Each structure stands twice: as C-alpha cells, then as structure tokens.
Amino acid sequence: MKVYTKTGDKGTTALFGGTRVPKYHLRIDSYGTVDELNSYIGLIRDQEINQHYKEILIDIQDKLFTVGAILATDPEKAILKNGKERLNIPKISEEEVAQLETEIDAMESELPPMTHFVLPGGHTTVSYCHIARCVCRRAERLATELNDMEPTDLMVLKYLNRLSDYLFVLARKLSFDLKADEVKWIPKKTE
C-alpha cells in the first residue's frame, strides 16, 4: 500500500463512507486537530516522566484514534445497509471519561490547592502539557461547532472536555514532580 494516493491532489479528501469533501471542511479540521493533539501527547510521553503517566497517555492516544475515526465518518453513511455500523471499533464510553476523572482526582490529591491561575511554563515537559491542553480545547471547539452542523457522538465532546482538564492537572502534577516553579497569575493593579 502506497502512502500517496493522488486522490487529494485537487483539494478534496474522502471521509469514511466515501463522501468527498474539501480539505478545509470543518469535519477535516476537527479530526486533523485531534491528530495534532495526539502528536503532542506523544511528545509528552517521550519525556522523562513517571511510567504510570506514560501508560495513561498511550491509552489516551488510542482513544484519540477512536475520536478521529468517529469524526472522520460521514454521519449519513455511518450505518451500512445491513444495519451494522461502518466503524468496527469501540465507541468512547462513560467509563473512559470516568477513568480521566479518576486520574485527575488522584493527581489533585497530591497537589497544593490552586488559588490562582498559573502561567504555562516552568519546565519544557510542563509546557508541552499546556500546548496539548490548548490544542485539545481547539479540537473540542471544532467538534462542538461540527456537532451543531451535523450531530456527532456526544461522548466525543465529553471526552475532549475531560481530557483538557486532565492535561491541565497533569501539567500541574509534573510541575510538582519536577520541582518546577509554578508561577501564579496575579493581575497587576491599574492606576
């Protein structure tokens, strides 16, 4: 199988189901942003961090492929003529959202309470988490806009929302673990 197909040379691409759309279509932007997020999570995973976090991140990357596949499927062609779903993959479940919540709660139990917003930075690994969080929020915004136009699986939206929370708390936890400075944002007073 060749990497290049030449079918997109005129600026269109195929969704699962065969529908061709422009490469700037909101659906393409949505799953493309999820792919970008997945790459940043890989970058976090490549850092010198606790093995447990690496395992959770691998699981998240797997779920993001599922999210991408769901977003890449034409909703009008998601069900085959025989009544089966076109995608033969597990969906995102409440349990997977709950797993993120459990991980968030476990990390927060080891952190000092947050009293202010924090400025991204302090350590390269922490900054990668903040970049991933921002990309996750963008993916969520795009998927939400897409859902307004063409309803999609609402668990995708829920998972992306919780994942951005997870990435924020992971950034804080890694700051703590790496003994990096967590700079609080304290607005300067105006005169």
N, C-alpha and C positions, 0 to 999 in steps of 0.2 A: 504494500500500500504506500503510495507516494504522499508526502506531506502536502504538496501543492496539487490542486485540482483544476485551477484556472477558471472555475465556475464563478468566482467572485471578482473577476477582472473588470467587470463593468459596474462595480459598486453595490452589488446585492449579495445576500447570503441566504442560505436555507435554514429554516427552523426545523426542529423535529416534527415530522409530519409532511415536510416537503414545501411548505409555503415559502416563497422567496420574498424578502423584504430588503429595503435599503440598509446599508451597514450603519447608518445613523439612526435607525429605528430605536425607539425607546426600549423595546424588548432586548435589542442587542446591547445597548448602553447598560441596561440593568445587569445582564449576566456577564458582560465584559467587566463591569466594576466588581462583581463578585469574584471573577477570575483574578483581577488586580489585588483584591483583598487576600485571596488565597496565597498569592505570591509573597505579600508582606508577612503573612503568618508564617510562611516557610522561612523567611528571613529571621523572624523572632526565634523560631525553633532551632535555627542554626547557631544561636548564641550559646554562651556558657551559662545555662540556666538549669534549674532542678529538673531531673528526669521526669517527674510527675507532670510538670507543666508541658514538657515536650510530648508526652503521651496524650495529654488533653488536646494539645494543638494539632497533632496528627488526626485525632478524631474529628476535630473541628474542620480540618481541611477536607476530610472525607465528606462531612455533611455539606460543605460548601460546593462540592461537586454535585451533590444531590440538588441543592438550591439552584445551581446553574442550569442543570438539566430541566428542572421544573420551569424555570424562567425561559428556557430556550424552546419550549414546546408550544406550538400553536394551540390555544385552548379549544378551537373549533375542530382540531384533529387529534386531541388528546385521547379520545376513545376510539378504538378500532371498530370496524363493522361487526365483529363478533362480540362486542360489548366489553372487551378487555382494554385495560389502559395501555397506551402506546409505550410509556416508560415502564420497563420491567425492573424498577428499583424501589426500595422502601421510601416512603414519604418522610418528611420531617415530623416528629411526634412531640406530644406534650412532654414525654419522658426526656427527650433530648434538650428541650428548653429547661426542664427541671434540673437536669444534670448541670447546665451552666449556672443556674441559681445556687445549687449546692456548692459548686466550686467558688462562686462569688462569696457566699456566706463563710466558707472555710477560710478564704484568704482574709476577709474583713475581720474575722475573729482574732487574727494575729496582728492587725494594724491599729495604730492610734486612730481615734475618731477624726473624721475630716471636719475641719472647722471653717475652711476657706476653699475656694477653687485653687487648683495648683497649676503652675505653668509647666507645659510639656518640656521635658529635658532632664538634665542631671546625669544622664548616662546614655550611651548610644543605644543599648538594649531597650531602655525605657522609652527613648524617643521613637524607636521602631514600633513599640506598642501604641503610642499615641498616633502615629501615622496610620497604623492599621485601624485604630478606632475611628479616625476621621474618614477613611475610605469605607469602613463599614457603615457609618452614618450616611454617606453619599449613596451607597448601594441600597440602603433602607429607603431613602428619599425617592430614588428612582423606581424601586419596586413598588412603593406606595403610589406614586404617580401612575405607573403602569396598571396597578390594580384598579385605579379609578377609571381607566380607559377600557381595560379588558380584565375582568376579575381573575385573580390568580389564587393560589393556595395561601390562605391567611396565615398558616403556620410558617411560611417563608418570612412574612413580615415580623411575626413574633420572634422567630429565631434570630433574625438580623438585629432586632431591637435589643434582645438579651445579650447577644454576642458583643455589641458595642459596650454594654455595661461591663461584661466580663473583661474586655480588653482594657477598659479604664482601670478596673480594680487590679488586673494583672500588672499594669504599669506601676501602680502604687506599691503593690507587693514586691515587685522587682526592685523598685527604688529602696524599699526597706531591706530586702535581702542583700542588695549590693552596697548598702550604706551610702547611697547617693543622696545628695541634697534634694529635698522636695521643697521647691520654692513656692510659697503661698502667694496668691494674687490678692493683694490688698490695694484697692483703688486709692490713688493719690487724691488728696483733698484739693479742691479748686479754691482759688482765692476769691 
